[in-house]
Amino acid sequence: MNSSALLCLVVVLVQLWPCSSSMQNSRAQDTVQSFTAVRRAKRGWLWEPLFVTEEQITPHRVYIGQLKSDLDKEDGSLKYILSGEGAGSFFCIDENNGKIYVTQKLDREKKPFYILKAQAINKSTQLPVEPESQFIIKVRDVNDNEPQFLDGPYVATVPEMSPEGTSVIQVTATDADDPSYGNNARLLYSLVQGQPYFSVEPKTGVIRMASQMDRETKDQYLVIIQAKDMVGQPGAFSATATVTINLSDINDNPPKFQQRLYYMSVSEEAPVGTTVGKVFAEDSDIGDNAAMDYFIEEDSSDVFYIITDNETQEGIVLLKKRVDYESKRRYSIQVKAVNRYIDERFLKEGPFEDTTIVKINVEDADEPPVFTSESYVMEIFEGATSGSLVGAVTARDPDDADSPVRYSIVHSMHLKRLFSINEHNGTIITTEPLDREIASWHNLTVTATETRNPEKISEANVYVQVLDVNDNAPEFSKYYETFVCENAVSGQQIQSISAVDQDDSAEGHHFYFSLAQEDANSSHFTVKDNQDNTAGIFTGKSGFRREEQFFFYLPILIQDNGTPPLTSTNTLTVTLCDCDTEVNTFYCRYGAFMYSLGLSTEALVAVLACILIFLVFFLAIVTIRQQQKKKPPFSEKTEEFRENIVSYDDEGGGEEDTEAFDISALRTRTVMRTHRPRKKVASEIQSLYRQSLQVGPDSAIFRQFISEKLQEANTDPSVPPYDSLQTYAFEGTGSLAGSLSSLGSNTSDTDQSYDYLADWGPRFKQLAGMYSSQRTVGD
């Protein structure tokens, strides 16, 4: 088949609404609106397009149109096939007559159109009699969606007192229906809440001011906007949105003082910068619009000033100068508050400022004395005798009591006291002569104390300038080393000199140089005054000989221009050098040194050689002694050198016990002490000695032992000394004698015999006399 024989595509728009299935076909026929849009060819499709309203659609299928080929003889030989989007699900076709039905509810908002394909085939041959044709089914929109405010709720801000018609915000609602078909998506805006302050444009949704509003009265409004589709017709859908409108502040209110009169007080002792009080002006505005500055007006005394606290918007009155109760007791100032930022639109309504009166009382206080001046400058000539008047200071009590004042000088502990003050009248005198060259200025601190209240003290600085007196003669500005060659010619300058003076000169120093009278006739050297505080030293003859004179001492007179003028004699030493024209300073100094020693060069070389030999000899001795110290003093191994501490913690068996104390433990390997028998002790006291509680450090046996060891160490140089400390402080066990005390004795004194005490020596003589049997019988 030729494709040109096909009919053009006819679009069928369908309105889908559910309805009863029994009346579906009949009502569809009654409401069919057909139109001819058929283009016939020799062979092709014949379309019979239909429109059906959406409300007639039921859960059963609904006829929407028919496909028909011009080759269809209506004998049932052709079969119609439908394919494409929705075929078999949303749409079906009667294969015998080509009628198309919709089987399900369609939603335009989900899919606005469907692309389908139709084909007719011969039932017998199963071959297409028409080529496949594509067509589109569009779904006609119905008003089944409500408007929506996607951006709500809204918040807007508009300045207060804005004129009528000022745009606040635009609200926009959307409708999912087709805006190109009917009025389903055409919205109409209206104001549900917000009259009479606001209005809304019906078509655009722009909210505007309907009247001027004051933020100080109400700063927030809640507006409700409604949007209806179908241009607000009956049965239309609607939606609402809330709009919160805040009024922003503008500076339309001036500051206002709540008090027209403030009372404050300040003590006369208050220092500068003390807070006197605070004032406050209210402003109904907020933020920067409420910011204000405070000023003081009509204060000719200029005693106070005011600053603004930016946090609290308070005006703080501060003390600019010290106040005096005795001078002025009350102040009255006018304070003005002015907005910092002014809106020119409201200037016609009046000035944005306000004023108030502040009255300040000065409180009396016990003040310290006040000097007539904060500082004093005094002068005195140097060298003035002790007790000379320097000047006087004056202070008085400013209070009504007018207490007497006592003066004193604050002296430093480390400085010399050069001044004193009369504590009653404040006159300052010197305690000793002053020297300007030591100190030209003296700084004193003078105190004034109330006699009735010593805690009230004030101070003043006194600066004493010591005036100069010409009491110092001029002198050389430095030490001069002057050399002259033996071959110097007459008139040759060998030195330039200058002078200094410790004194001051109002006209500037001027010095005069000359040779002293005692050397004026000398023909060796001359002095030429340059008239610029310098002078030149010149040779007075040609040729000098060191053999005749090595040094020349020139007495030079220097005179200043003071009143009276002072003169000093300064000696310039000229050294004669062995040279022709050029002076070698080092060589000249060396020659002068040798000359002062009276030695020749050969003699100096000999002295230096002797010193060098002595140093070499000394170093050799030191080296030998260091080597000797490094060599061990004994041939034994180092492990032999030790200190022995031998401890014994038992009593021992007395003289008969020869194994209790091994004296060989303290002997060296090389030196052995010859055994000497111990001294014998009387047999009658041997048992008591063996059983004694303690052998004291004064025992004769131990003294003898220590003496012998000390003698051995001193006589044998090959054995190091051994210091041995033996302590015997333990009684031991099994003592047969028991305690000597009679406190625990079961027998009386008459049953015991103490005659043996007489044999114990002179230490027990008194005890033996007290307890011996002879004395007992005698008594």
Solvent accessible surface area in square Angstrom, and as a share of the most:
residue,aa,sasa,rsa
1,M,100,0.45
2,N,98,0.50
3,S,75,0.48
4,S,72,0.47
5,A,9,0.07
6,L,24,0.12
7,L,9,0.04
8,C,57,0.34
9,L,67,0.33
10,V,5,0.03
11,V,53,0.30
12,V,13,0.07
13,L,52,0.26
14,V,0,0.00
15,Q,26,0.11
16,L,0,0.00
17,W,89,0.31
18,P,79,0.49
19,C,23,0.14
20,S,59,0.38
21,S,50,0.33
22,S,102,0.66
23,M,101,0.45
24,Q,6,0.03
25,N,94,0.48
26,S,62,0.40
27,R,84,0.31
28,A,2,0.01
29,Q,113,0.50
30,D,119,0.62
31,T,55,0.32
32,V,41,0.24
33,Q,131,0.58
34,S,75,0.49
35,F,85,0.35
36,T,124,0.72
37,A,37,0.29
38,V,41,0.23
39,R,131,0.48
40,R,148,0.54
41,A,35,0.27
42,K,196,0.83
43,R,102,0.37
44,G,0,0.00
45,W,1,0.00
46,L,30,0.15
47,W,8,0.03
48,E,87,0.39
49,P,3,0.02
50,L,8,0.04
51,F,36,0.15
52,V,4,0.02
53,T,45,0.26
54,E,8,0.04
55,E,92,0.41
56,Q,2,0.01
57,I,4,0.02
58,T,5,0.03
59,P,118,0.74
60,H,109,0.49
61,R,119,0.43
62,V,0,0.00
63,Y,18,0.07
64,I,2,0.01
65,G,3,0.03
66,Q,27,0.12
67,L,0,0.00
68,K,48,0.20
69,S,1,0.01
70,D,42,0.22
71,L,42,0.21
72,D,21,0.11
73,K,151,0.64
74,E,128,0.57
75,D,96,0.50
76,G,40,0.38
77,S,42,0.27
78,L,9,0.04
79,K,59,0.25
80,Y,3,0.01
81,I,67,0.34
82,L,22,0.11
83,S,43,0.28
84,G,45,0.43
85,E,69,0.31
86,G,16,0.16
87,A,31,0.24
88,G,75,0.72
89,S,53,0.34
90,F,60,0.25
91,F,0,0.00
92,C,34,0.21
93,I,31,0.16
94,D,37,0.19
95,E,75,0.33
96,N,85,0.44
97,N,51,0.26
98,G,0,0.00
99,K,65,0.28
100,I,7,0.04
101,Y,24,0.09
102,V,0,0.00
103,T,40,0.23
104,Q,91,0.40
105,K,131,0.55
106,L,3,0.01
107,D,50,0.26
108,R,40,0.14
109,E,54,0.24
110,K,171,0.72
111,K,69,0.29
112,P,61,0.39
113,F,82,0.34
114,Y,11,0.04
115,I,58,0.30
116,L,0,0.00
117,K,79,0.33
118,A,0,0.00
119,Q,46,0.20
120,A,0,0.00
121,I,15,0.08
122,N,39,0.20
123,K,69,0.29
124,S,103,0.66
125,T,78,0.45
126,Q,107,0.47
127,L,112,0.56
128,P,70,0.44
129,V,22,0.13
130,E,2,0.01
131,P,38,0.24
132,E,89,0.40
133,S,15,0.09
134,Q,98,0.43
135,F,4,0.02
136,I,48,0.24
137,I,3,0.01
138,K,97,0.41
139,V,8,0.05
140,R,44,0.16
141,D,4,0.02
142,V,20,0.12
143,N,23,0.12
144,D,62,0.32
145,N,37,0.19
146,E,99,0.44
147,P,2,0.02
148,Q,108,0.48
149,F,28,0.12
150,L,123,0.61
151,D,107,0.56
152,G,31,0.30
153,P,106,0.67
154,Y,21,0.08
155,V,103,0.59
156,A,9,0.07
157,T,85,0.49
158,V,3,0.02
159,P,63,0.40
160,E,2,0.01
161,M,57,0.25
162,S,8,0.05
163,P,82,0.52
164,E,123,0.55
165,G,36,0.35
166,T,40,0.23
167,S,62,0.40
168,V,21,0.12
169,I,41,0.21
170,Q,99,0.44
171,V,0,0.00
172,T,75,0.43
173,A,7,0.05
174,T,62,0.36
175,D,22,0.12
176,A,58,0.45
177,D,2,0.01
178,D,30,0.15
179,P,101,0.64
180,S,100,0.64
181,Y,86,0.33
182,G,52,0.50
183,N,45,0.23
184,N,16,0.08
185,A,16,0.13
186,R,131,0.48
187,L,33,0.16
188,L,60,0.30
189,Y,14,0.05
190,S,47,0.31
191,L,26,0.13
192,V,79,0.45
193,Q,80,0.36
194,G,12,0.12
195,Q,103,0.46
196,P,95,0.60
197,Y,87,0.33
198,F,4,0.02
199,S,50,0.32
200,V,22,0.12
201,E,56,0.25
202,P,70,0.44
203,K,169,0.71
204,T,61,0.36
205,G,0,0.00
206,V,18,0.10
207,I,0,0.00
208,R,79,0.29
209,M,3,0.01
210,A,34,0.27
211,S,33,0.21
212,Q,103,0.46
213,M,9,0.04
214,D,49,0.25
215,R,28,0.10
216,E,56,0.25
217,T,117,0.68
218,K,104,0.44
219,D,74,0.38
220,Q,92,0.41
221,Y,20,0.08
222,L,89,0.44
223,V,0,0.00
224,I,41,0.21
225,I,0,0.00
226,Q,41,0.18
227,A,0,0.00
228,K,72,0.31
229,D,0,0.00
230,M,46,0.20
231,V,53,0.31
232,G,28,0.27
233,Q,82,0.37
234,P,131,0.83
235,G,72,0.70
236,A,22,0.17
237,F,72,0.30
238,S,44,0.28
239,A,22,0.17
240,T,78,0.46
241,A,7,0.06
242,T,51,0.30
243,V,0,0.00
244,T,34,0.20
245,I,0,0.00
246,N,41,0.21
247,L,8,0.04
248,S,38,0.24
249,D,23,0.12
250,I,18,0.09
251,N,5,0.02
252,D,20,0.10
253,N,34,0.17
254,P,40,0.25
255,P,0,0.00
256,K,101,0.43
257,F,9,0.04
258,Q,114,0.51
259,Q,91,0.41
260,R,138,0.50
261,L,62,0.31
262,Y,23,0.09
263,Y,153,0.58
264,M,20,0.09
265,S,53,0.34
266,V,8,0.04
267,S,35,0.23
268,E,0,0.00
269,E,71,0.32
270,A,11,0.09
271,P,84,0.53
272,V,90,0.51
273,G,39,0.37
274,T,43,0.25
275,T,74,0.43
276,V,17,0.10
277,G,16,0.15
278,K,105,0.45
279,V,1,0.00
280,F,74,0.31
281,A,0,0.00
282,E,82,0.37
283,D,23,0.12
284,S,67,0.43
285,D,5,0.03
286,I,97,0.49
287,G,61,0.59
288,D,101,0.52
289,N,32,0.17
290,A,14,0.11
291,A,7,0.05
292,M,2,0.01
293,D,41,0.21
294,Y,9,0.03
295,F,101,0.42
296,I,39,0.20
297,E,55,0.25
298,E,136,0.61
299,D,31,0.16
300,S,123,0.79
301,S,38,0.25
302,D,60,0.31
303,V,11,0.06
304,F,6,0.02
305,Y,78,0.29
306,I,21,0.11
307,I,81,0.41
308,T,30,0.17
309,D,41,0.21
310,N,98,0.50
311,E,158,0.71
312,T,69,0.40
313,Q,35,0.16
314,E,43,0.19
315,G,0,0.00
316,I,26,0.13
317,V,0,0.00
318,L,18,0.09
319,L,0,0.00
320,K,83,0.35
321,K,99,0.42
322,R,135,0.49
323,V,6,0.03
324,D,46,0.24
325,Y,41,0.16
326,E,53,0.24
327,S,90,0.58
328,K,93,0.39
329,R,112,0.41
330,R,173,0.63
331,Y,22,0.08
332,S,63,0.41
333,I,3,0.01
334,Q,37,0.16
335,V,0,0.00
336,K,40,0.17
337,A,0,0.00
338,V,29,0.17
339,N,5,0.03
340,R,88,0.32
341,Y,113,0.43
342,I,75,0.38
343,D,32,0.17
344,E,141,0.63
345,R,141,0.52
346,F,20,0.08
347,L,89,0.44
348,K,182,0.77
349,E,118,0.53
350,G,24,0.23
351,P,100,0.63
352,F,9,0.04
353,E,64,0.29
354,D,17,0.09
355,T,47,0.27
356,T,4,0.02
357,I,59,0.30
358,V,0,0.00
359,K,79,0.33
360,I,0,0.00
361,N,65,0.33
362,V,7,0.04
363,E,86,0.39
364,D,79,0.41
365,A,20,0.16
366,D,61,0.32
367,E,17,0.08
368,P,44,0.28
369,P,2,0.01
370,V,79,0.46
371,F,20,0.08
372,T,97,0.56
373,S,44,0.29
374,E,159,0.71
375,S,50,0.32
376,Y,31,0.12
377,V,103,0.59
378,M,16,0.07
379,E,98,0.44
380,I,14,0.07
381,F,119,0.50
382,E,7,0.03
383,G,51,0.49
384,A,25,0.19
385,T,99,0.57
386,S,63,0.41
387,G,43,0.41
388,S,27,0.18
389,L,117,0.58
390,V,13,0.07
391,G,17,0.16
392,A,52,0.41
393,V,0,0.00
394,T,74,0.43
395,A,9,0.07
396,R,130,0.47
397,D,2,0.01
398,P,15,0.09
399,D,15,0.08
400,D,107,0.56
401,A,66,0.51
402,D,82,0.42
403,S,5,0.03
404,P,74,0.46
405,V,22,0.13
406,R,94,0.34
407,Y,14,0.05
408,S,52,0.33
409,I,17,0.09
410,V,86,0.50
411,H,62,0.28
412,S,51,0.33
413,M,188,0.84
414,H,168,0.75
415,L,131,0.65
416,K,143,0.61
417,R,155,0.57
418,L,33,0.17
419,F,6,0.02
420,S,40,0.26
421,I,29,0.15
422,N,63,0.32
423,E,74,0.33
424,H,146,0.65
425,N,84,0.43
426,G,0,0.00
427,T,39,0.22
428,I,0,0.00
429,I,63,0.32
430,T,2,0.01
431,T,58,0.34
432,E,48,0.21
433,P,78,0.49
434,L,8,0.04
435,D,55,0.29
436,R,30,0.11
437,E,46,0.21
438,I,147,0.75
439,A,32,0.25
440,S,43,0.28
441,W,119,0.42
442,H,27,0.12
443,N,113,0.58
444,L,22,0.11
445,T,39,0.22
446,V,0,0.00
447,T,12,0.07
448,A,0,0.00
449,T,13,0.07
450,E,4,0.02
451,T,59,0.34
452,R,162,0.59
453,N,40,0.21
454,P,80,0.50
455,E,153,0.69
456,K,44,0.19
457,I,89,0.45
458,S,21,0.14
459,E,113,0.50
460,A,3,0.02
461,N,67,0.34
462,V,0,0.00
463,Y,70,0.27
464,V,0,0.00
465,Q,54,0.24
466,V,2,0.01
467,L,43,0.21
468,D,37,0.19
469,V,59,0.34
470,N,25,0.13
471,D,76,0.39
472,N,37,0.19
473,A,39,0.30
474,P,0,0.00
475,E,83,0.37
476,F,31,0.13
477,S,46,0.30
478,K,130,0.55
479,Y,176,0.67
480,Y,15,0.06
481,E,74,0.33
482,T,2,0.01
483,F,28,0.12
484,V,1,0.01
485,C,4,0.02
486,E,32,0.14
487,N,86,0.44
488,A,4,0.03
489,V,91,0.52
490,S,62,0.40
491,G,48,0.46
492,Q,70,0.31
493,Q,91,0.40
494,I,28,0.14
495,Q,35,0.16
496,S,57,0.37
497,I,2,0.01
498,S,32,0.21
499,A,11,0.08
500,V,69,0.40
501,D,19,0.10
502,Q,108,0.48
503,D,5,0.03
504,D,89,0.46
505,S,39,0.25
506,A,116,0.90
507,E,164,0.73
508,G,34,0.33
509,H,61,0.27
510,H,51,0.23
511,F,6,0.03
512,Y,94,0.36
513,F,10,0.04
514,S,52,0.34
515,L,28,0.14
516,A,3,0.03
517,Q,144,0.64
518,E,139,0.62
519,D,26,0.14
520,A,54,0.42
521,N,149,0.77
522,S,36,0.23
523,S,71,0.46
524,H,56,0.25
525,F,1,0.00
526,T,66,0.38
527,V,30,0.17
528,K,122,0.52
529,D,33,0.17
530,N,66,0.34
531,Q,115,0.51
532,D,89,0.46
533,N,43,0.22
534,T,38,0.22
535,A,0,0.00
536,G,1,0.01
537,I,0,0.00
538,F,44,0.19
539,T,3,0.02
540,G,27,0.26
541,K,68,0.29
542,S,71,0.46
543,G,34,0.33
544,F,11,0.05
545,R,144,0.53
546,R,63,0.23
547,E,138,0.62
548,E,126,0.56
549,Q,77,0.34
550,F,12,0.05
551,F,41,0.17
552,F,14,0.06
553,Y,131,0.50
554,L,6,0.03
555,P,22,0.14
556,I,0,0.00
557,L,44,0.22
558,I,0,0.00
559,Q,67,0.30
560,D,2,0.01
561,N,54,0.28
562,G,23,0.22
563,T,127,0.74
564,P,92,0.58
565,P,70,0.44
566,L,50,0.25
567,T,70,0.41
568,S,25,0.16
569,T,77,0.45
570,N,20,0.10
571,T,81,0.47
572,L,3,0.01
573,T,40,0.23
574,V,0,0.00
575,T,11,0.06
576,L,1,0.01
577,C,2,0.01
578,D,69,0.36
579,C,23,0.14
580,D,94,0.49
581,T,104,0.61
582,E,143,0.64
583,V,58,0.34
584,N,89,0.46
585,T,57,0.33
586,F,159,0.66
587,Y,98,0.37
588,C,6,0.04
589,R,123,0.45
590,Y,71,0.27
591,G,15,0.14
592,A,17,0.13
593,F,111,0.46
594,M,10,0.05
595,Y,115,0.44
596,S,79,0.51
597,L,89,0.44
598,G,66,0.63
599,L,68,0.34
600,S,61,0.39
601,T,71,0.42
602,E,130,0.58
603,A,35,0.27
604,L,32,0.16
605,V,91,0.52
606,A,55,0.42
607,V,68,0.39
608,L,102,0.51
609,A,47,0.37
610,C,86,0.51
611,I,89,0.45
612,L,113,0.56
613,I,121,0.61
614,F,130,0.54
615,L,90,0.45
616,V,92,0.53
617,F,126,0.52
618,F,107,0.44
619,L,111,0.55
620,A,48,0.37
621,I,64,0.33
622,V,55,0.31
623,T,68,0.40
624,I,97,0.49
625,R,156,0.57
626,Q,102,0.45
627,Q,115,0.51
628,Q,124,0.55
629,K,172,0.73
630,K,171,0.73
631,K,151,0.64
632,P,89,0.56
633,P,115,0.72
634,F,51,0.21
635,S,115,0.74
636,E,55,0.25
637,K,144,0.61
638,T,109,0.63
639,E,121,0.54
640,E,27,0.12
641,F,71,0.29
642,R,114,0.42
643,E,138,0.62
644,N,26,0.13
645,I,138,0.70
646,V,33,0.19
647,S,96,0.62
648,Y,44,0.17
649,D,115,0.60
650,D,78,0.40
651,E,55,0.24
652,G,29,0.28
653,G,19,0.18
654,G,21,0.20
655,E,40,0.18
656,E,121,0.54
657,D,46,0.24
658,T,111,0.64
659,E,156,0.70
660,A,35,0.27
661,F,33,0.14
662,D,85,0.44
663,I,32,0.16
664,S,49,0.31
665,A,49,0.38
666,L,5,0.03
667,R,46,0.17
668,T,23,0.13
669,R,191,0.70
670,T,88,0.51
671,V,43,0.25
672,M,111,0.50
673,R,36,0.13
674,T,104,0.60
675,H,141,0.63
676,R,137,0.50
677,P,110,0.69
678,R,110,0.40
679,K,136,0.58
680,K,196,0.83
681,V,42,0.24
682,A,46,0.36
683,S,85,0.55
684,E,95,0.43
685,I,27,0.14
686,Q,54,0.24
687,S,54,0.35
688,L,42,0.21
689,Y,71,0.27
690,R,65,0.24
691,Q,15,0.07
692,S,34,0.22
693,L,90,0.45
694,Q,114,0.51
695,V,46,0.26
696,G,31,0.30
697,P,122,0.76
698,D,87,0.45
699,S,21,0.14
700,A,59,0.46
701,I,45,0.23
702,F,48,0.20
703,R,120,0.44
704,Q,73,0.33
705,F,21,0.09
706,I,100,0.51
707,S,67,0.43
708,E,20,0.09
709,K,33,0.14
710,L,108,0.54
711,Q,117,0.52
712,E,38,0.17
713,A,27,0.21
714,N,111,0.57
715,T,97,0.57
716,D,26,0.13
717,P,122,0.77
718,S,52,0.34
719,V,19,0.11
720,P,31,0.19
721,P,98,0.62
722,Y,35,0.13
723,D,117,0.60
724,S,36,0.23
725,L,143,0.71
726,Q,30,0.14
727,T,92,0.54
728,Y,44,0.17
729,A,77,0.59
730,F,116,0.48
731,E,56,0.25
732,G,20,0.19
733,T,130,0.76
734,G,71,0.68
735,S,36,0.23
736,L,153,0.76
737,A,39,0.30
738,G,34,0.33
739,S,77,0.50
740,L,125,0.62
741,S,62,0.40
742,S,68,0.44
743,L,170,0.85
744,G,71,0.69
745,S,46,0.30
746,N,158,0.81
747,T,72,0.42
748,S,59,0.38
749,D,92,0.47
750,T,118,0.69
751,D,104,0.54
752,Q,65,0.29
753,S,72,0.46
754,Y,35,0.13
755,D,56,0.29
756,Y,73,0.28
757,L,9,0.04
758,A,70,0.54
759,D,82,0.42
760,W,51,0.18
761,G,31,0.30
762,P,122,0.77
763,R,191,0.70
764,F,66,0.28
765,K,151,0.64
766,Q,145,0.64
767,L,70,0.35
768,A,8,0.06
769,G,33,0.32
770,M,111,0.50
771,Y,86,0.33
772,S,14,0.09
773,S,45,0.29
774,Q,131,0.58
775,R,134,0.49
776,T,83,0.48
777,V,127,0.73
778,G,66,0.63
779,D,138,0.71
